[in-house]
Amino acid sequence: MKRQNSVSRFAAHALLTTLLTITSTIAMAKSSLLYIATQNPDAMGITVAEFDPATGALSAPKMSIETRDPAHFALSNDGKHLYMCNTGTPGGVSAFAVEKNGALRFLNYRESRGRGPSYVSVDGSGKYVLDANYGGGFVEVYSLAKDGSLDQQTAFVQHIGSSVNVRQSKPYAHWFRTDPSNKFGLVADLGMDQVVIYKFDAKTGKLTPNDPPFTKVAGGMGPRHLAFHPNGKWVYGIAEIANEVMAFRWDGAKGTLTQFQSVKTLADGFKDPSTAAEIAVRADGKFLYASNRGEDSIVVYAIDATTGELTLKQRTPSRGRVPRYFTFDPTNQWFIVSNQEGGNLAVFAVDAKTGELTPKGETVPLPKPMAVVFLK
């Protein structure tokens, strides 16, 4: 009888393990929702598509909500709200609630003082939205109300300066996020060839200049976007004008950057006009990705685990024209690119060992796709 009970317990345990495995597999294979902004003049707004991580299939995007001149957007830390840059003249920032089914509900809008907000992010506390205004050359911070709407402007700083390229006659604030500690705010200013660094007060939403207040890069680089490595020690920046990736050491105690490397994003011999656009580090910290608009390529670099230095691994066509934004799916097994002028979304499989990309399926049509982000 004891043996029979033991066998029964073993069988029950095996059955439970099998059921848990099946449940886990089903959960992993569950489809994800992808938001894509589109500046299609006939249907402008935020679209949504379903993505199947088991096959890499992306459905045709459907309009979720109309909004004027959508560019970049970001989800709140809990995934319950979405914040949008409305570029144009005048520009502004919009707030949306994310419903349980993924539908978007408009909350409110704050008009900017200048043309062309280019990047929004949410700080580490989830209480503030940070906005980099490209056209106006300034940064601003908004507090968030309990319902997730944009509340008070807690900071506004006008940048002043220029650099050597014809495109750098004035400031162009292009990217604005807090560091992993949420104590500093970093701004990539394309027009000044600077990464401007502020002390960020998460209690008040105020910005004050750090000491030193910026890191200067070589003239004519045009810093566009930055990406922190998961270890918090390295920061990588994409130089739009020079078509290079810059690597920095980050001192999280002092809020300072020290550059240690710069690598080209374009192939040797490529002479046609091209501007670098997006940059991201994969979640495991082993690989970095960048896009080129003109060469219309995605470049993959391996990251040395000890030094943070970059080594070219792959250069592959983006499967369309002007790859402006890209993102990884929640499993980090897939990579989705929005080809702005190619009018499509392209899916790539990610090799976990080499970091390299392989095209998957047919591209998905969408006129003038912009930012892409997966619902958390």
KEZATOR-449352 format. One line per 4 residues: number of its first residue (from 1); for each residue x, y, z of N, C-alpha, C. Coordinates in steps of 0.05 Angstrom, whole numbers, plus 5000, padded with zeros to 4 digits. Layout:
BEGIN
NUM> X:Y:Z:X:Y:Z:X:Y:Z; ...
! end
This chain:
BEGIN
1> 5017:4976:5000:5000:5000:5000:5017:5025:5000; 5039:5025:5016:5057:5048:5017:5070:5053:4990; 5078:5031:4976:5090:5034:4950:5070:5045:4930; 5044:5037:4933:5024:5046:4915:5019:5076:4919
5> 5019:5085:4944:5015:5113:4950:5039:5130:4940; 5063:5118:4942:5087:5132:4932:5086:5136:4902; 5077:5114:4888:5075:5115:4859:5054:5136:4851; 5032:5136:4866:5010:5155:4860:5020:5184:4864
9> 5035:5188:4886:5046:5215:4890:5065:5223:4868; 5082:5204:4859:5101:5209:4838:5086:5216:4812; 5065:5201:4806:5050:5205:4781:5036:5233:4782; 5026:5240:4806:5012:5265:4809:5032:5288:4805
13> 5056:5284:4816:5077:5305:4814:5085:5308:4784; 5088:5285:4770:5096:5286:4742:5075:5300:4725; 5049:5294:4731:5027:5306:4717:5027:5336:4722; 5031:5344:4747:5031:5373:4754:5054:5387:4739
17> 5078:5374:4739:5101:5385:4725:5095:5389:4695; 5082:5369:4683:5075:5370:4654:5056:5393:4649; 5036:5396:4667:5016:5417:4663:5028:5444:4666; 5047:5447:4685:5060:5473:4689:5077:5479:4665
21> 5091:5459:4654:5107:5463:4630:5090:5472:4606; 5068:5458:4603:5049:5465:4581:5039:5494:4584; 5031:5501:4609:5021:5527:4615:5042:5548:4610; 5067:5542:4618:5089:5561:4614:5094:5565:4584
25> 5093:5543:4569:5097:5545:4540:5076:5561:4527; 5051:5557:4535:5029:5572:4524:5032:5602:4530; 5040:5608:4556:5044:5635:4564:5066:5649:4547; 5088:5634:4543:5110:5645:4527:5102:5650:4498
29> 5083:5633:4488:5075:5636:4460:5052:5655:4456; 5043:5667:4479:5020:5685:4477:5027:5709:4460; 5009:5718:4443:5015:5740:4425:5017:5766:4441; 5033:5784:4430:5038:5811:4442:5026:5832:4425
33> 5020:5855:4437:5010:5878:4422:5032:5897:4416; 5034:5906:4391:5054:5925:4383:5040:5951:4374; 5047:5973:4387:5038:5999:4379:5057:6011:4358; 5046:6023:4337:5062:6036:4316:5049:6062:4309
37> 5065:6084:4311:5055:6110:4302:5057:6111:4272; 5038:6125:4259:5040:6129:4230:5033:6158:4224; 5049:6169:4206:5044:6196:4196:5031:6196:4169; 5017:6174:4163:5001:6172:4138:4981:6195:4138
41> 4983:6214:4118:4964:6237:4118:4935:6229:4116; 4930:6205:4106:4902:6196:4103:4891:6183:4128; 4909:6173:4145:4900:6160:4170:4923:6162:4190; 4924:6185:4203:4947:6192:4221:4940:6185:4250
45> 4958:6171:4263:4953:6165:4291:4970:6141:4301; 4959:6127:4320:4973:6104:4332:4958:6079:4324; 4972:6061:4311:4960:6036:4302:4969:6014:4321; 4956:5991:4320:4963:5968:4337:4963:5943:4320
49> 4982:5925:4325:4984:5899:4311:4990:5877:4331; 4982:5853:4324:4987:5830:4341:5013:5816:4331; 5030:5808:4350:5055:5795:4343:5055:5767:4356; 5061:5747:4341:5063:5719:4351:5092:5711:4355
53> 5101:5709:4380:5129:5703:4385:5137:5674:4378; 5117:5657:4374:5123:5630:4366:5131:5628:4337; 5120:5646:4320:5126:5644:4291:5139:5669:4280; 5137:5691:4294:5148:5717:4284:5128:5731:4266
57> 5103:5722:4266:5083:5734:4248:5072:5760:4260; 5070:5780:4244:5060:5806:4252:5035:5812:4236; 5013:5818:4249:4987:5823:4235:4987:5850:4222; 4968:5855:4205:4965:5881:4193:4957:5901:4214
61> 4971:5924:4216:4964:5944:4237:4936:5956:4232; 4922:5960:4254:4896:5973:4253:4896:5999:4270; 4882:6019:4261:4882:6044:4275:4870:6041:4303; 4885:6050:4323:4875:6049:4350:4863:6076:4358
65> 4878:6097:4352:4868:6124:4358:4882:6145:4341; 4866:6164:4331:4878:6185:4314:4891:6206:4332; 4914:6216:4322:4927:6238:4336:4945:6252:4316; 4949:6278:4319:4963:6294:4300:4993:6291:4301
69> 5006:6287:4278:5035:6287:4276:5049:6269:4297; 5041:6244:4299:5054:6227:4319:5083:6220:4311; 5101:6220:4330:5129:6214:4325:5138:6192:4344; 5151:6200:4366:5161:6181:4386:5140:6178:4408
73> 5139:6155:4421:5122:6152:4445:5135:6132:4464; 5125:6132:4488:5135:6114:4509:5113:6106:4527; 5115:6081:4537:5096:6071:4556:5104:6078:4585; 5085:6080:4602:5091:6084:4631:5104:6059:4641
77> 5116:6061:4665:5131:6038:4676:5113:6014:4682; 5087:6019:4687:5069:5997:4692:5053:5989:4667; 5058:6003:4644:5045:5996:4619:5016:6005:4617; 5007:6022:4636:4979:6030:4636:4974:6056:4622
81> 4996:6070:4614:4992:6095:4600:5013:6098:4578; 5007:6114:4558:5025:6118:4535:5027:6149:4531; 5052:6158:4527:5057:6186:4523:5070:6191:4496; 5059:6211:4482:5066:6214:4453:5077:6242:4448
85> 5098:6243:4431:5107:6268:4419:5090:6274:4395; 5077:6297:4395:5063:6307:4371:5080:6329:4359; 5095:6321:4338:5113:6340:4325:5096:6358:4308; 5109:6379:4297:5094:6398:4281:5096:6426:4292
89> 5080:6444:4282:5081:6472:4291:5053:6482:4298; 5046:6486:4323:5063:6480:4346:5062:6450:4352; 5082:6441:4367:5082:6414:4376:5071:6411:4404; 5071:6386:4414:5062:6382:4441:5065:6353:4449
93> 5055:6347:4473:5057:6320:4484:5029:6311:4492; 5022:6286:4485:4995:6276:4491:4997:6252:4510; 4977:6249:4526:4975:6226:4545:4951:6209:4538; 4955:6183:4539:4933:6164:4534:4932:6142:4556
97> 4909:6133:4562:4906:6110:4580:4905:6085:4563; 4918:6064:4572:4917:6038:4558:4896:6020:4572; 4875:6014:4557:4854:5997:4568:4863:5968:4570; 4847:5951:4583:4854:5923:4587:4857:5908:4561
101> 4842:5916:4541:4844:5902:4515:4865:5915:4497; 4880:5934:4507:4901:5947:4492:4892:5972:4477; 4865:5978:4478:4855:6002:4465:4866:6027:4480; 4868:6049:4465:4879:6074:4476:4856:6094:4480
105> 4857:6108:4502:4837:6128:4508:4852:6155:4514; 4845:6175:4499:4859:6201:4502:4853:6214:4529; 4874:6224:4542:4871:6237:4568:4873:6267:4565; 4897:6276:4556:4900:6305:4553:4925:6311:4536
109> 4929:6337:4531:4950:6346:4513:4962:6372:4524; 4988:6374:4522:5002:6399:4531:5017:6410:4507; 5011:6434:4498:5024:6446:4476:5052:6456:4484; 5072:6451:4466:5099:6460:4471:5103:6488:4462
113> 5124:6501:4472:5131:6528:4464:5144:6529:4436; 5154:6506:4427:5168:6506:4402:5159:6482:4384; 5169:6483:4359:5162:6462:4340:5178:6437:4345; 5166:6414:4343:5180:6389:4340:5190:6375:4365
117> 5172:6368:4385:5181:6349:4405:5191:6324:4392; 5213:6313:4400:5225:6290:4386:5227:6265:4403; 5226:6267:4429:5230:6243:4446:5217:6248:4473; 5202:6227:4482:5190:6228:4509:5198:6203:4524
121> 5201:6205:4550:5207:6182:4568:5193:6187:4595; 5192:6166:4610:5181:6167:4637:5204:6162:4657; 5206:6178:4678:5228:6175:4696:5225:6149:4713; 5245:6142:4728:5245:6117:4743:5224:6114:4764
125> 5215:6137:4775:5194:6136:4795:5166:6133:4783; 5164:6138:4756:5138:6136:4743:5120:6160:4748; 5131:6182:4759:5115:6205:4766:5118:6229:4747; 5138:6226:4728:5144:6249:4710:5148:6239:4682
129> 5140:6257:4663:5146:6253:4634:5167:6273:4626; 5188:6264:4612:5210:6281:4603:5207:6284:4573; 5210:6309:4563:5206:6314:4535:5230:6330:4524; 5242:6319:4502:5263:6334:4488:5250:6346:4463
133> 5252:6373:4462:5240:6387:4439:5262:6394:4419; 5261:6380:4397:5282:6383:4376:5281:6411:4363; 5257:6419:4353:5254:6444:4339:5259:6468:4357; 5251:6466:4382:5254:6489:4400:5281:6489:4414
137> 5295:6466:4414:5321:6465:4427:5320:6467:4457; 5299:6455:4469:5296:6456:4498:5286:6429:4509; 5287:6426:4536:5276:6403:4549:5256:6412:4570; 5237:6395:4576:5217:6401:4596:5208:6376:4610
141> 5198:6380:4634:5188:6357:4651:5160:6364:4660; 5142:6343:4658:5115:6346:4668:5110:6326:4690; 5097:6335:4711:5088:6316:4732:5063:6301:4721; 5057:6279:4733:5033:6263:4724:5012:6263:4746
145> 4987:6267:4738:4964:6265:4756:4959:6236:4763; 4941:6231:4782:4935:6204:4790:4923:6187:4768; 4909:6200:4749:4897:6185:4727:4917:6181:4704; 4942:6190:4707:4962:6186:4686:4963:6209:4667
149> 4946:6229:4670:4947:6252:4651:4970:6270:4658; 4978:6287:4639:4999:6307:4643:4989:6329:4661; 5004:6335:4682:4995:6355:4702:5011:6380:4699; 5029:6387:4718:5043:6412:4718:5071:6409:4704
153> 5079:6431:4691:5107:6431:4680:5125:6438:4704; 5142:6419:4711:5160:6423:4734:5187:6433:4727; 5194:6432:4701:5221:6442:4692:5219:6449:4663; 5234:6470:4656:5238:6479:4628:5265:6491:4626
157> 5282:6481:4608:5309:6492:4604:5314:6496:4574; 5319:6520:4566:5326:6527:4539:5356:6523:4535; 5363:6506:4515:5392:6503:4509:5401:6526:4492; 5427:6533:4495:5439:6555:4479:5466:6545:4469
161> 5470:6546:4442:5495:6537:4431:5493:6528:4403; 5515:6521:4391:5516:6511:4363:5542:6495:4360; 5546:6485:4335:5571:6471:4329:5578:6475:4300; 5594:6457:4288:5609:6463:4263:5593:6457:4238
165> 5575:6438:4239:5561:6430:4215:5538:6450:4208; 5531:6451:4182:5511:6469:4173:5484:6464:4187; 5480:6439:4196:5455:6431:4210:5456:6438:4240; 5478:6450:4249:5482:6454:4277:5485:6484:4284
169> 5468:6500:4272:5469:6529:4277:5455:6537:4303; 5440:6518:4315:5425:6523:4340:5422:6496:4355; 5413:6497:4379:5409:6472:4394:5386:6455:4382; 5390:6429:4383:5369:6410:4376:5369:6387:4396
173> 5353:6391:4417:5351:6370:4437:5336:6346:4426; 5349:6323:4425:5338:6300:4410:5331:6276:4427; 5341:6275:4452:5336:6251:4469:5339:6259:4497; 5321:6249:4515:5321:6258:4543:5311:6235:4560
177> 5328:6225:4578:5320:6204:4596:5336:6207:4622; 5326:6194:4643:5341:6193:4668:5359:6169:4668; 5380:6170:4684:5399:6147:4687:5387:6126:4704; 5400:6102:4707:5388:6081:4723:5382:6088:4752
181> 5397:6107:4764:5392:6115:4791:5369:6135:4794; 5360:6146:4772:5340:6167:4770:5349:6193:4784; 5375:6197:4786:5385:6221:4799:5395:6241:4778; 5399:6232:4753:5409:6249:4732:5392:6247:4708
185> 5389:6269:4693:5376:6269:4667:5396:6275:4645; 5398:6258:4625:5417:6261:4603:5402:6270:4578; 5413:6289:4563:5402:6299:4539:5422:6297:4516; 5415:6284:4494:5432:6285:4470:5423:6309:4454
189> 5441:6329:4452:5434:6353:4436:5450:6352:4410; 5436:6347:4388:5449:6345:4362:5462:6371:4353; 5449:6393:4359:5459:6419:4349:5484:6429:4363; 5487:6422:4389:5510:6432:4405:5533:6412:4407
193> 5529:6388:4396:5550:6367:4399:5556:6362:4428; 5535:6360:4444:5538:6356:4473:5519:6335:4483; 5527:6320:4503:5508:6305:4520:5506:6322:4545; 5483:6336:4548:5479:6354:4571:5469:6337:4594
197> 5479:6343:4618:5472:6326:4642:5461:6344:4663; 5437:6337:4673:5424:6352:4695:5422:6334:4719; 5422:6347:4743:5413:6333:4767:5383:6333:4767; 5371:6310:4772:5342:6308:4771:5331:6302:4799
201> 5313:6319:4808:5300:6315:4834:5274:6301:4831; 5273:6276:4838:5249:6259:4834:5226:6267:4853; 5232:6284:4873:5211:6294:4891:5196:6318:4880; 5210:6334:4865:5198:6359:4854:5197:6360:4824
205> 5212:6342:4810:5213:6343:4781:5230:6365:4770; 5247:6377:4787:5264:6400:4779:5290:6390:4766; 5302:6406:4749:5327:6401:4737:5347:6423:4745; 5371:6415:4752:5393:6434:4757:5418:6424:4743
209> 5435:6443:4732:5458:6434:4718:5477:6417:4735; 5487:6396:4723:5507:6380:4737:5534:6394:4736; 5554:6385:4751:5581:6395:4751:5600:6373:4744; 5610:6372:4718:5606:6391:4697:5578:6388:4684
213> 5569:6408:4670:5541:6408:4660:5538:6393:4634; 5559:6384:4621:5556:6370:4595:5582:6355:4589; 5580:6336:4570:5603:6324:4558:5604:6332:4528; 5626:6343:4520:5628:6352:4492:5639:6329:4475
217> 5627:6325:4451:5637:6305:4432:5650:6320:4409; 5663:6305:4391:5677:6317:4369:5658:6334:4352; 5667:6356:4341:5651:6373:4324:5639:6359:4300; 5614:6363:4295:5601:6351:4272:5590:6322:4276
221> 5591:6313:4301:5580:6286:4306:5550:6285:4305; 5537:6304:4319:5508:6305:4320:5495:6283:4336; 5500:6282:4363:5488:6261:4380:5458:6261:4378; 5446:6238:4373:5417:6236:4369:5403:6221:4392
225> 5411:6196:4396:5399:6179:4417:5421:6166:4434; 5415:6159:4459:5433:6145:4476:5420:6119:4485; 5437:6100:4494:5427:6075:4505:5446:6066:4528; 5434:6061:4551:5449:6051:4574:5453:6021:4571
229> 5477:6011:4578:5482:5983:4580:5468:5973:4606; 5458:5948:4606:5445:5938:4630:5462:5940:4656; 5488:5939:4653:5505:5941:4677:5507:5969:4688; 5496:5989:4674:5495:6016:4684:5522:6030:4683
233> 5543:6017:4672:5570:6029:4672:5577:6041:4645; 5563:6033:4624:5570:6042:4597:5545:6055:4585; 5550:6076:4569:5529:6089:4553:5538:6091:4524; 5520:6084:4506:5527:6085:4477:5509:6106:4464
237> 5521:6122:4446:5506:6143:4433:5509:6141:4403; 5487:6146:4389:5487:6146:4360:5491:6175:4350; 5511:6178:4332:5517:6205:4321:5504:6206:4293; 5482:6222:4291:5466:6223:4267:5482:6234:4243
241> 5497:6256:4247:5510:6269:4225:5535:6254:4216; 5551:6245:4236:5577:6232:4230:5573:6202:4224; 5550:6191:4229:5545:6162:4225:5565:6146:4241; 5565:6149:4267:5582:6134:4285:5568:6127:4310
245> 5578:6106:4323:5568:6099:4350:5591:6106:4370; 5584:6122:4390:5603:6131:4410:5599:6115:4436; 5620:6106:4449:5619:6091:4474:5630:6107:4496; 5616:6108:4519:5624:6124:4542:5624:6107:4567
249> 5641:6114:4586:5639:6103:4613:5622:6123:4629; 5604:6112:4645:5585:6128:4661:5593:6126:4690; 5598:6149:4703:5602:6150:4732:5576:6158:4745; 5562:6138:4756:5536:6143:4767:5536:6159:4793
253> 5559:6162:4806:5561:6178:4830:5564:6208:4823; 5580:6213:4803:5585:6241:4795:5567:6251:4772; 5556:6232:4757:5540:6240:4734:5557:6250:4711; 5578:6235:4706:5597:6243:4684:5601:6221:4664
257> 5607:6229:4639:5612:6211:4617:5641:6214:4608; 5654:6192:4602:5681:6193:4591:5682:6175:4566; 5686:6187:4543:5686:6172:4518:5711:6154:4515; 5707:6129:4506:5730:6111:4503:5731:6098:4475
261> 5710:6102:4458:5711:6090:4432:5691:6104:4414; 5696:6103:4388:5677:6112:4367:5681:6094:4343; 5659:6083:4333:5660:6064:4310:5641:6074:4288; 5648:6069:4263:5631:6077:4241:5607:6059:4238
265> 5585:6070:4229:5561:6054:4224:5558:6047:4194; 5570:6062:4176:5568:6057:4147:5590:6040:4137; 5584:6025:4116:5604:6007:4104:5625:6024:4090; 5650:6014:4090:5672:6027:4076:5664:6030:4047
269> 5668:6054:4036:5662:6058:4008:5634:6069:4003; 5616:6069:4024:5589:6079:4019:5591:6110:4020; 5584:6123:3998:5588:6152:3995:5562:6167:3993; 5539:6154:3990:5514:6168:3987:5505:6180:4013
273> 5487:6200:4012:5477:6212:4037:5464:6191:4055; 5470:6193:4081:5459:6174:4100:5461:6187:4128; 5441:6182:4145:5442:6192:4172:5435:6169:4191; 5450:6167:4213:5444:6146:4233:5419:6154:4248
277> 5405:6134:4259:5379:6140:4271:5376:6128:4299; 5371:6102:4301:5364:6089:4326:5387:6073:4337; 5387:6068:4364:5407:6052:4377:5394:6038:4401; 5403:6013:4406:5393:5998:4429:5412:5976:4436
281> 5413:5970:4462:5429:5947:4472:5409:5925:4479; 5415:5901:4469:5397:5878:4476:5397:5873:4506; 5376:5862:4517:5372:5860:4545:5394:5845:4560; 5407:5826:4546:5428:5811:4559:5455:5826:4559
285> 5456:5849:4546:5480:5865:4546:5502:5856:4528; 5497:5836:4511:5518:5825:4494:5521:5838:4467; 5500:5852:4457:5500:5862:4430:5487:5890:4429; 5496:5906:4410:5485:5933:4406:5476:5934:4377
289> 5454:5949:4372:5442:5951:4346:5438:5981:4338; 5443:5987:4313:5440:6015:4303:5429:6014:4275; 5415:6036:4267:5403:6037:4240:5415:6061:4225; 5416:6057:4198:5426:6078:4180:5404:6084:4160
293> 5397:6110:4157:5377:6119:4138:5392:6131:4114; 5391:6116:4092:5406:6123:4068:5419:6098:4058; 5437:6087:4075:5447:6060:4069:5425:6040:4074; 5405:6048:4090:5381:6032:4097:5390:6004:4107
297> 5404:6005:4129:5416:5981:4141:5412:5981:4171; 5415:5957:4182:5417:5952:4211:5445:5941:4216; 5459:5953:4235:5486:5944:4241:5486:5932:4269; 5500:5909:4272:5501:5895:4297:5530:5894:4307
301> 5534:5901:4332:5560:5901:4344:5560:5882:4369; 5582:5867:4373:5585:5853:4397:5597:5871:4418; 5589:5868:4443:5599:5885:4465:5617:5868:4482; 5642:5877:4485:5661:5862:4502:5652:5864:4531
305> 5649:5841:4544:5638:5840:4571:5656:5853:4592; 5681:5856:4586:5700:5867:4605:5705:5897:4600; 5708:5905:4575:5715:5933:4569:5692:5949:4558; 5671:5937:4548:5649:5951:4536:5654:5959:4507
309> 5677:5952:4496:5684:5960:4469:5667:5944:4448; 5663:5957:4425:5646:5946:4405:5662:5934:4382; 5652:5912:4372:5664:5898:4348:5641:5892:4329; 5645:5900:4303:5624:5895:4283:5619:5866:4279
313> 5593:5858:4280:5585:5831:4276:5570:5827:4249; 5553:5846:4243:5535:5843:4219:5526:5870:4209; 5522:5871:4183:5509:5893:4170:5488:5881:4151; 5462:5887:4155:5441:5875:4139:5421:5895:4130
317> 5410:5892:4106:5389:5911:4096:5365:5912:4115; 5354:5936:4118:5331:5939:4136:5305:5930:4123; 5306:5922:4098:5283:5912:4083:5263:5934:4076; 5274:5959:4074:5257:5982:4067:5274:6007:4068
321> 5262:6029:4063:5276:6055:4062:5273:6071:4088; 5294:6082:4097:5295:6100:4120:5286:6085:4146; 5302:6067:4156:5295:6053:4181:5298:6072:4205; 5277:6084:4214:5278:6105:4234:5278:6094:4263
325> 5260:6075:4268:5258:6064:4295:5259:6033:4293; 5266:6021:4315:5264:5991:4317:5260:5984:4347; 5252:5959:4351:5249:5950:4379:5251:5919:4380; 5257:5909:4403:5256:5880:4408:5229:5872:4419
329> 5220:5847:4413:5195:5838:4425:5201:5830:4454; 5181:5825:4471:5185:5819:4499:5203:5794:4504; 5205:5776:4485:5222:5752:4489:5251:5757:4480; 5256:5779:4467:5282:5786:4457:5292:5767:4435
333> 5273:5752:4424:5280:5733:4402:5274:5746:4375; 5260:5769:4375:5252:5781:4350:5258:5811:4350; 5261:5822:4327:5270:5850:4323:5252:5862:4301; 5239:5884:4307:5220:5896:4288:5229:5924:4281
337> 5231:5930:4255:5240:5955:4245:5218:5970:4231; 5216:5996:4236:5197:6012:4220:5212:6028:4199; 5207:6021:4174:5220:6035:4151:5202:6058:4143; 5209:6082:4152:5191:6105:4149:5183:6111:4120
341> 5203:6113:4102:5196:6119:4074:5192:6094:4058; 5199:6071:4068:5193:6046:4054:5165:6037:4058; 5151:6050:4078:5123:6044:4083:5118:6016:4092; 5136:6006:4110:5131:5978:4119:5145:5974:4146
345> 5137:5951:4158:5149:5941:4183:5162:5915:4175; 5187:5911:4184:5202:5887:4177:5209:5872:4203; 5206:5845:4202:5211:5828:4225:5237:5812:4220; 5254:5810:4240:5278:5794:4239:5279:5776:4263
349> 5289:5751:4259:5295:5733:4281:5323:5740:4292; 5326:5739:4318:5351:5746:4331:5365:5720:4340; 5390:5717:4331:5406:5694:4341:5416:5700:4368; 5408:5684:4388:5416:5690:4416:5446:5689:4421
353> 5460:5672:4405:5488:5668:4410:5505:5689:4395; 5498:5695:4370:5514:5714:4354:5503:5742:4353; 5478:5745:4360:5465:5771:4359:5455:5779:4331; 5461:5762:4311:5456:5769:4283:5426:5766:4277
357> 5418:5781:4256:5390:5782:4248:5385:5767:4222; 5362:5753:4221:5353:5739:4197:5325:5748:4190; 5321:5757:4165:5294:5766:4157:5273:5743:4161; 5249:5751:4170:5228:5731:4174:5203:5740:4161
361> 5192:5723:4143:5167:5729:4130:5167:5753:4112; 5144:5762:4103:5141:5785:4086:5139:5810:4103; 5148:5833:4092:5144:5858:4107:5114:5865:4108; 5107:5880:4129:5079:5888:4134:5075:5917:4125
365> 5058:5922:4106:5054:5950:4096:5042:5968:4118; 5053:5993:4120:5041:6014:4136:5054:6040:4127; 5038:6059:4116:5050:6084:4107:5063:6100:4129; 5087:6109:4124:5103:6126:4142:5102:6117:4171
369> 5111:6093:4177:5112:6084:4205:5134:6099:4220; 5128:6104:4245:5147:6119:4262:5155:6101:4287; 5150:6110:4311:5158:6095:4334:5143:6069:4337; 5157:6050:4349:5145:6023:4354:5151:6016:4383
373> 5130:6005:4397:5135:5996:4425:5115:5974:4431; 5125:5953:4445:5107:5931:4453:5094:5938:4480; 5069:5930:4482:5054:5933:4507:5066:5914:4528; 5071:5925:4551:5083:5908:4573:5063:5889:4584
! end
